[in-house]
Amino acid sequence: MPDLTQILDISYARPGGVELCLDVVGPAPLPAGPVATVVRIDGCPGWGPGDRSAALAPFANPALARAGFLTVAISVRDSGQAVFPAQLDDVESALRWLRRNPLGLPVDPSSVGIWGQSAGGHLAALAGLADGSAVRAVVTVSGPSDLARGGGAMSIDRPSPVTALVGGHLERLSAASPVAHVRADAPPFLIVHGTRDETVPYDQAERLHRALCAEGVDSRLLPISGGHHNLRRDPEAPYDGQVWRRVANEAARFFQRHLVA
């Protein structure tokens, strides 16, 4: 990507001896002054081991960098390394690292957005809804919002990615659910979800959207008609294609509207 600046494999925290890194992608050359910054959380299937390099797909952080944003992709501990709320702690550690800005990046700490897909979308929503959050806009794609409700791969009556996230302590499911943390002063949300999602049912998106709207929060629900968890009509198709480029364009417009004055 010769038209973009990439700074990869930056260590931002080491909780419990687990090194967590982030990748920065921005315009080339990097702007001299601070610009709106967007953090992406990898889909990390089922809060399991993930690969933050997925954010380097053309329709992910590079699309936002080409739109003028500074972007950051972060790794977080998976549920086999630590149970919730460790993952949210890691996201908040990354946000603090950005505010400290030890590398002198062109970060605008007053204009930080966050986005993620699947488990990453769940964590993006939680980070945006956290008390005192510095996040100013959230995009969640195919993300769970109410872990206490079953459906798809979100089983709670037998071992599943959801029960693994909370270490089998089902009483923690509410605390791990974005719908439980909706507040009137929450940042704007763009919620993208396939209507035929076989992994995270579409009603998870509807529940979060309704909860946000009930509190007067600016929330837009973008259904992908016939889309599965991969947003494609074929659930076996790769996470790629025109629909993902559309989502990137929608995200860029959303962040432009809410992060750039």
TORRONU-587815 format. One record per residue (C-alpha): residue number from 1; y, z, x; residue in three letters. Coordinates in steps of 0.2 Angstrom, whole numbers, plus 5000, padded with zeros to 4 digits. Each point is the difference from the previous one (the first is absolute). Example, Ala and Ser with C-alpha at 12.3 -4.5 7.8 and 13.67 -1.06 7.14 Angstrom:
% residues 2
@nr:1 | yy:4978 | zz:5039 | xx:5062 | rest:ala
@nr:2 | yy:5017 | zz:4997 | xx:5006 | rest:ser
END
This chain:
% residues 261
@nr:1 | yy:5000 | zz:5000 | xx:5000 | rest:met
@nr:2 | yy:5014 | zz:4994 | xx:5012 | rest:pro
@nr:3 | yy:5013 | zz:5002 | xx:4987 | rest:asp
@nr:4 | yy:4997 | zz:5019 | xx:4998 | rest:leu
@nr:5 | yy:5000 | zz:5015 | xx:5012 | rest:thr
@nr:6 | yy:4984 | zz:5010 | xx:5001 | rest:gln
@nr:7 | yy:4998 | zz:5017 | xx:5008 | rest:ile
@nr:8 | yy:4982 | zz:5006 | xx:4998 | rest:leu
@nr:9 | yy:4990 | zz:5015 | xx:5002 | rest:asp
@nr:10 | yy:5013 | zz:5013 | xx:5000 | rest:ile
@nr:11 | yy:4994 | zz:5018 | xx:4999 | rest:ser
@nr:12 | yy:5009 | zz:5010 | xx:4987 | rest:tyr
@nr:13 | yy:4990 | zz:5016 | xx:4998 | rest:ala
@nr:14 | yy:4983 | zz:5008 | xx:5005 | rest:arg
@nr:15 | yy:4995 | zz:5012 | xx:4986 | rest:pro
@nr:16 | yy:4984 | zz:5009 | xx:5004 | rest:gly
@nr:17 | yy:4998 | zz:4989 | xx:5016 | rest:gly
@nr:18 | yy:4999 | zz:4984 | xx:4990 | rest:val
@nr:19 | yy:5013 | zz:4988 | xx:5007 | rest:glu
@nr:20 | yy:5010 | zz:4991 | xx:4987 | rest:leu
@nr:21 | yy:5009 | zz:4984 | xx:5004 | rest:cys
@nr:22 | yy:5012 | zz:4988 | xx:4992 | rest:leu
@nr:23 | yy:5005 | zz:4982 | xx:5002 | rest:asp
@nr:24 | yy:5018 | zz:4993 | xx:4999 | rest:val
@nr:25 | yy:5004 | zz:4983 | xx:4994 | rest:val
@nr:26 | yy:5018 | zz:4994 | xx:4998 | rest:gly
@nr:27 | yy:5011 | zz:4985 | xx:5002 | rest:pro
@nr:28 | yy:5002 | zz:4992 | xx:5017 | rest:ala
@nr:29 | yy:5011 | zz:5006 | xx:5008 | rest:pro
@nr:30 | yy:5001 | zz:5017 | xx:4993 | rest:leu
@nr:31 | yy:5016 | zz:5003 | xx:4991 | rest:pro
@nr:32 | yy:5013 | zz:5010 | xx:5010 | rest:ala
@nr:33 | yy:5004 | zz:5012 | xx:4986 | rest:gly
@nr:34 | yy:4989 | zz:5009 | xx:4987 | rest:pro
@nr:35 | yy:4992 | zz:4990 | xx:4987 | rest:val
@nr:36 | yy:4989 | zz:5004 | xx:4984 | rest:ala
@nr:37 | yy:4983 | zz:5006 | xx:5006 | rest:thr
@nr:38 | yy:4983 | zz:4998 | xx:4990 | rest:val
@nr:39 | yy:4984 | zz:5010 | xx:5004 | rest:val
@nr:40 | yy:4983 | zz:4993 | xx:4996 | rest:arg
@nr:41 | yy:4984 | zz:5010 | xx:4998 | rest:ile
@nr:42 | yy:4984 | zz:4991 | xx:5003 | rest:asp
@nr:43 | yy:4988 | zz:4998 | xx:4985 | rest:gly
@nr:44 | yy:4987 | zz:5010 | xx:5010 | rest:cys
@nr:45 | yy:4986 | zz:4997 | xx:4987 | rest:pro
@nr:46 | yy:4997 | zz:5016 | xx:4990 | rest:gly
@nr:47 | yy:5011 | zz:5010 | xx:5012 | rest:trp
@nr:48 | yy:4987 | zz:4996 | xx:5013 | rest:gly
@nr:49 | yy:5002 | zz:4993 | xx:5017 | rest:pro
@nr:50 | yy:5014 | zz:4986 | xx:5000 | rest:gly
@nr:51 | yy:5008 | zz:4987 | xx:5011 | rest:asp
@nr:52 | yy:5018 | zz:5000 | xx:4999 | rest:arg
@nr:53 | yy:5000 | zz:4983 | xx:5008 | rest:ser
@nr:54 | yy:4998 | zz:4994 | xx:4983 | rest:ala
@nr:55 | yy:5018 | zz:5002 | xx:4998 | rest:ala
@nr:56 | yy:5002 | zz:4985 | xx:5012 | rest:leu
@nr:57 | yy:4994 | zz:4988 | xx:4987 | rest:ala
@nr:58 | yy:5014 | zz:4987 | xx:4996 | rest:pro
@nr:59 | yy:5002 | zz:5007 | xx:4983 | rest:phe
@nr:60 | yy:5002 | zz:5018 | xx:5005 | rest:ala
@nr:61 | yy:5012 | zz:5007 | xx:5013 | rest:asn
@nr:62 | yy:5005 | zz:4983 | xx:5008 | rest:pro
@nr:63 | yy:5006 | zz:4994 | xx:4983 | rest:ala
@nr:64 | yy:5012 | zz:5014 | xx:4999 | rest:leu
@nr:65 | yy:5005 | zz:4999 | xx:5018 | rest:ala
@nr:66 | yy:5005 | zz:4982 | xx:4997 | rest:arg
@nr:67 | yy:5010 | zz:5006 | xx:4985 | rest:ala
@nr:68 | yy:5010 | zz:5011 | xx:5012 | rest:gly
@nr:69 | yy:4991 | zz:5017 | xx:4999 | rest:phe
@nr:70 | yy:4994 | zz:5010 | xx:5014 | rest:leu
@nr:71 | yy:4982 | zz:5004 | xx:4996 | rest:thr
@nr:72 | yy:4988 | zz:5013 | xx:5005 | rest:val
@nr:73 | yy:4981 | zz:5001 | xx:4997 | rest:ala
@nr:74 | yy:4992 | zz:5017 | xx:5002 | rest:ile
@nr:75 | yy:4982 | zz:5007 | xx:5002 | rest:ser
@nr:76 | yy:4995 | zz:5016 | xx:4992 | rest:val
@nr:77 | yy:4985 | zz:5011 | xx:5001 | rest:arg
@nr:78 | yy:4986 | zz:4995 | xx:4989 | rest:asp
@nr:79 | yy:4990 | zz:5011 | xx:4988 | rest:ser
@nr:80 | yy:4986 | zz:5002 | xx:5013 | rest:gly
@nr:81 | yy:5012 | zz:5007 | xx:5013 | rest:gln
@nr:82 | yy:5010 | zz:5012 | xx:4988 | rest:ala
@nr:83 | yy:5002 | zz:5002 | xx:4981 | rest:val
@nr:84 | yy:5015 | zz:4999 | xx:4989 | rest:phe
@nr:85 | yy:5015 | zz:5004 | xx:5003 | rest:pro
@nr:86 | yy:4997 | zz:4995 | xx:5018 | rest:ala
@nr:87 | yy:5003 | zz:4982 | xx:4996 | rest:gln
@nr:88 | yy:5017 | zz:5004 | xx:4991 | rest:leu
@nr:89 | yy:5005 | zz:5011 | xx:5015 | rest:asp
@nr:90 | yy:4997 | zz:4985 | xx:5012 | rest:asp
@nr:91 | yy:5011 | zz:4989 | xx:4989 | rest:val
@nr:92 | yy:5014 | zz:5013 | xx:5000 | rest:glu
@nr:93 | yy:4997 | zz:5002 | xx:5019 | rest:ser
@nr:94 | yy:5003 | zz:4982 | xx:5002 | rest:ala
@nr:95 | yy:5016 | zz:5001 | xx:4990 | rest:leu
@nr:96 | yy:5006 | zz:5014 | xx:5010 | rest:arg
@nr:97 | yy:4997 | zz:4990 | xx:5016 | rest:trp
@nr:98 | yy:5010 | zz:4986 | xx:4993 | rest:leu
@nr:99 | yy:5015 | zz:5012 | xx:4997 | rest:arg
@nr:100 | yy:4998 | zz:5007 | xx:5018 | rest:arg
@nr:101 | yy:4999 | zz:4982 | xx:5006 | rest:asn
@nr:102 | yy:4995 | zz:5004 | xx:5018 | rest:pro
@nr:103 | yy:4999 | zz:4981 | xx:5005 | rest:leu
@nr:104 | yy:5018 | zz:4996 | xx:4993 | rest:gly
@nr:105 | yy:4994 | zz:4988 | xx:4987 | rest:leu
@nr:106 | yy:5012 | zz:4993 | xx:4988 | rest:pro
@nr:107 | yy:4994 | zz:5011 | xx:4986 | rest:val
@nr:108 | yy:5012 | zz:5004 | xx:4986 | rest:asp
@nr:109 | yy:4994 | zz:5018 | xx:4995 | rest:pro
@nr:110 | yy:5010 | zz:4999 | xx:4983 | rest:ser
@nr:111 | yy:4991 | zz:4983 | xx:4995 | rest:ser
@nr:112 | yy:4981 | zz:5003 | xx:5002 | rest:val
@nr:113 | yy:4987 | zz:4992 | xx:4988 | rest:gly
@nr:114 | yy:4981 | zz:5002 | xx:5000 | rest:ile
@nr:115 | yy:4986 | zz:4989 | xx:4994 | rest:trp
@nr:116 | yy:4981 | zz:4999 | xx:5000 | rest:gly
@nr:117 | yy:4985 | zz:4993 | xx:4992 | rest:gln
@nr:118 | yy:4985 | zz:5009 | xx:4992 | rest:ser
@nr:119 | yy:4999 | zz:5017 | xx:5009 | rest:ala
@nr:120 | yy:5015 | zz:4996 | xx:5010 | rest:gly
@nr:121 | yy:5009 | zz:4997 | xx:4983 | rest:gly
@nr:122 | yy:4995 | zz:5017 | xx:4994 | rest:his
@nr:123 | yy:5007 | zz:5008 | xx:5016 | rest:leu
@nr:124 | yy:5016 | zz:4990 | xx:4999 | rest:ala
@nr:125 | yy:5003 | zz:5006 | xx:4982 | rest:ala
@nr:126 | yy:4996 | zz:5018 | xx:5005 | rest:leu
@nr:127 | yy:5013 | zz:4999 | xx:5014 | rest:ala
@nr:128 | yy:5013 | zz:4993 | xx:4989 | rest:gly
@nr:129 | yy:4997 | zz:5014 | xx:4987 | rest:leu
@nr:130 | yy:5000 | zz:5014 | xx:5013 | rest:ala
@nr:131 | yy:5013 | zz:5014 | xx:4998 | rest:asp
@nr:132 | yy:5015 | zz:4996 | xx:5012 | rest:gly
@nr:133 | yy:4993 | zz:4982 | xx:5004 | rest:ser
@nr:134 | yy:5011 | zz:4989 | xx:5010 | rest:ala
@nr:135 | yy:4991 | zz:4985 | xx:4992 | rest:val
@nr:136 | yy:5012 | zz:4989 | xx:4990 | rest:arg
@nr:137 | yy:4988 | zz:4987 | xx:4992 | rest:ala
@nr:138 | yy:4982 | zz:4999 | xx:4998 | rest:val
@nr:139 | yy:4988 | zz:4985 | xx:4998 | rest:val
@nr:140 | yy:4982 | zz:5004 | xx:4995 | rest:thr
@nr:141 | yy:4986 | zz:4987 | xx:4999 | rest:val
@nr:142 | yy:4984 | zz:5003 | xx:4991 | rest:ser
@nr:143 | yy:5002 | zz:5019 | xx:5003 | rest:gly
@nr:144 | yy:4992 | zz:5015 | xx:4992 | rest:pro
@nr:145 | yy:5012 | zz:5011 | xx:4991 | rest:ser
@nr:146 | yy:4990 | zz:5013 | xx:4990 | rest:asp
@nr:147 | yy:4984 | zz:5005 | xx:5010 | rest:leu
@nr:148 | yy:4994 | zz:5011 | xx:4986 | rest:ala
@nr:149 | yy:4996 | zz:4985 | xx:4989 | rest:arg
@nr:150 | yy:4984 | zz:4990 | xx:5004 | rest:gly
@nr:151 | yy:4997 | zz:4982 | xx:5000 | rest:gly
@nr:152 | yy:4996 | zz:4986 | xx:5012 | rest:gly
@nr:153 | yy:4996 | zz:5008 | xx:5017 | rest:ala
@nr:154 | yy:5010 | zz:5016 | xx:4995 | rest:met
@nr:155 | yy:4985 | zz:5011 | xx:4995 | rest:ser
@nr:156 | yy:5002 | zz:5018 | xx:5000 | rest:ile
@nr:157 | yy:4983 | zz:5005 | xx:4993 | rest:asp
@nr:158 | yy:4991 | zz:4995 | xx:5015 | rest:arg
@nr:159 | yy:5004 | zz:4997 | xx:5019 | rest:pro
@nr:160 | yy:5013 | zz:4987 | xx:5002 | rest:ser
@nr:161 | yy:5016 | zz:4995 | xx:5010 | rest:pro
@nr:162 | yy:5010 | zz:5011 | xx:4988 | rest:val
@nr:163 | yy:4989 | zz:5016 | xx:5002 | rest:thr
@nr:164 | yy:5000 | zz:4997 | xx:5019 | rest:ala
@nr:165 | yy:5019 | zz:4999 | xx:5001 | rest:leu
@nr:166 | yy:5001 | zz:5018 | xx:4993 | rest:val
@nr:167 | yy:4984 | zz:5006 | xx:5009 | rest:gly
@nr:168 | yy:4991 | zz:5003 | xx:4984 | rest:gly
@nr:169 | yy:5013 | zz:5012 | xx:4993 | rest:his
@nr:170 | yy:5003 | zz:4992 | xx:4983 | rest:leu
@nr:171 | yy:5013 | zz:5012 | xx:4996 | rest:glu
@nr:172 | yy:5011 | zz:4992 | xx:5013 | rest:arg
@nr:173 | yy:5000 | zz:4983 | xx:4991 | rest:leu
@nr:174 | yy:5015 | zz:5003 | xx:4990 | rest:ser
@nr:175 | yy:5010 | zz:5005 | xx:5016 | rest:ala
@nr:176 | yy:4994 | zz:4984 | xx:5008 | rest:ala
@nr:177 | yy:5006 | zz:4989 | xx:4985 | rest:ser
@nr:178 | yy:5017 | zz:4991 | xx:4999 | rest:pro
@nr:179 | yy:5001 | zz:5002 | xx:4982 | rest:val
@nr:180 | yy:5001 | zz:5019 | xx:5002 | rest:ala
@nr:181 | yy:5015 | zz:4999 | xx:5011 | rest:his
@nr:182 | yy:5012 | zz:4988 | xx:4990 | rest:val
@nr:183 | yy:5017 | zz:5007 | xx:4999 | rest:arg
@nr:184 | yy:5017 | zz:4994 | xx:4993 | rest:ala
@nr:185 | yy:5008 | zz:4997 | xx:5017 | rest:asp
@nr:186 | yy:4985 | zz:4990 | xx:5007 | rest:ala
@nr:187 | yy:5004 | zz:4984 | xx:5009 | rest:pro
@nr:188 | yy:4998 | zz:4983 | xx:4991 | rest:pro
@nr:189 | yy:4982 | zz:4993 | xx:4999 | rest:phe
@nr:190 | yy:4992 | zz:4983 | xx:5000 | rest:leu
@nr:191 | yy:4982 | zz:5002 | xx:4994 | rest:ile
@nr:192 | yy:4989 | zz:4984 | xx:5003 | rest:val
@nr:193 | yy:4982 | zz:5000 | xx:4993 | rest:his
@nr:194 | yy:4987 | zz:4988 | xx:4995 | rest:gly
@nr:195 | yy:4995 | zz:5001 | xx:4981 | rest:thr
@nr:196 | yy:4982 | zz:4998 | xx:5004 | rest:arg
@nr:197 | yy:4999 | zz:5012 | xx:5015 | rest:asp
@nr:198 | yy:4982 | zz:5006 | xx:5002 | rest:glu
@nr:199 | yy:5004 | zz:5013 | xx:5013 | rest:thr
@nr:200 | yy:5016 | zz:5009 | xx:4993 | rest:val
@nr:201 | yy:5001 | zz:4997 | xx:4982 | rest:pro
@nr:202 | yy:5017 | zz:4991 | xx:4994 | rest:tyr
@nr:203 | yy:5003 | zz:5015 | xx:4988 | rest:asp
@nr:204 | yy:5004 | zz:5010 | xx:5016 | rest:gln
@nr:205 | yy:5015 | zz:4989 | xx:5003 | rest:ala
@nr:206 | yy:5005 | zz:5002 | xx:4981 | rest:glu
@nr:207 | yy:4999 | zz:5019 | xx:5001 | rest:arg
@nr:208 | yy:5012 | zz:5001 | xx:5015 | rest:leu
@nr:209 | yy:5012 | zz:4988 | xx:4993 | rest:his
@nr:210 | yy:5000 | zz:5009 | xx:4983 | rest:arg
@nr:211 | yy:5003 | zz:5017 | xx:5009 | rest:ala
@nr:212 | yy:5014 | zz:4993 | xx:5011 | rest:leu
@nr:213 | yy:5009 | zz:4992 | xx:4985 | rest:cys
@nr:214 | yy:4998 | zz:5016 | xx:4990 | rest:ala
@nr:215 | yy:5010 | zz:5009 | xx:5013 | rest:glu
@nr:216 | yy:5013 | zz:4986 | xx:5000 | rest:gly
@nr:217 | yy:4995 | zz:4993 | xx:5017 | rest:val
@nr:218 | yy:5003 | zz:4982 | xx:5004 | rest:asp
@nr:219 | yy:4982 | zz:4993 | xx:4999 | rest:ser
@nr:220 | yy:4994 | zz:4982 | xx:4999 | rest:arg
@nr:221 | yy:4981 | zz:4996 | xx:4996 | rest:leu
@nr:222 | yy:4995 | zz:4983 | xx:5007 | rest:leu
@nr:223 | yy:4983 | zz:4996 | xx:4992 | rest:pro
@nr:224 | yy:4990 | zz:4987 | xx:5009 | rest:ile
@nr:225 | yy:4991 | zz:4992 | xx:4986 | rest:ser
@nr:226 | yy:4981 | zz:4998 | xx:5003 | rest:gly
@nr:227 | yy:5002 | zz:5007 | xx:5017 | rest:gly
@nr:228 | yy:4986 | zz:5012 | xx:5008 | rest:his
@nr:229 | yy:5003 | zz:5013 | xx:5013 | rest:his
@nr:230 | yy:5004 | zz:4986 | xx:5012 | rest:asn
@nr:231 | yy:5013 | zz:4993 | xx:4987 | rest:leu
@nr:232 | yy:4989 | zz:4984 | xx:4999 | rest:arg
@nr:233 | yy:4990 | zz:4993 | xx:4986 | rest:arg
@nr:234 | yy:4984 | zz:5000 | xx:5011 | rest:asp
@nr:235 | yy:4997 | zz:5018 | xx:5005 | rest:pro
@nr:236 | yy:4991 | zz:4994 | xx:5016 | rest:glu
@nr:237 | yy:5014 | zz:4989 | xx:5006 | rest:ala
@nr:238 | yy:5010 | zz:5006 | xx:5015 | rest:pro
@nr:239 | yy:5016 | zz:5010 | xx:4999 | rest:tyr
@nr:240 | yy:5011 | zz:4985 | xx:5002 | rest:asp
@nr:241 | yy:5007 | zz:4985 | xx:4991 | rest:gly
@nr:242 | yy:5015 | zz:4996 | xx:4989 | rest:gln
@nr:243 | yy:4999 | zz:5016 | xx:4990 | rest:val
@nr:244 | yy:5003 | zz:5011 | xx:5016 | rest:trp
@nr:245 | yy:5014 | zz:4989 | xx:5005 | rest:arg
@nr:246 | yy:5008 | zz:5003 | xx:4983 | rest:arg
@nr:247 | yy:4998 | zz:5018 | xx:5001 | rest:val
@nr:248 | yy:5008 | zz:5000 | xx:5017 | rest:ala
@nr:249 | yy:5015 | zz:4990 | xx:4993 | rest:asn
@nr:250 | yy:5001 | zz:5012 | xx:4985 | rest:glu
@nr:251 | yy:5000 | zz:5015 | xx:5013 | rest:ala
@nr:252 | yy:5013 | zz:4992 | xx:5011 | rest:ala
@nr:253 | yy:5011 | zz:4998 | xx:4985 | rest:arg
@nr:254 | yy:4997 | zz:5017 | xx:4993 | rest:phe
@nr:255 | yy:5004 | zz:5008 | xx:5017 | rest:phe
@nr:256 | yy:5015 | zz:4989 | xx:5002 | rest:gln
@nr:257 | yy:5007 | zz:5006 | xx:4984 | rest:arg
@nr:258 | yy:4996 | zz:5019 | xx:5003 | rest:his
@nr:259 | yy:5003 | zz:5002 | xx:5019 | rest:leu
@nr:260 | yy:5013 | zz:4988 | xx:5004 | rest:val
@nr:261 | yy:5017 | zz:5004 | xx:4993 | rest:ala
END
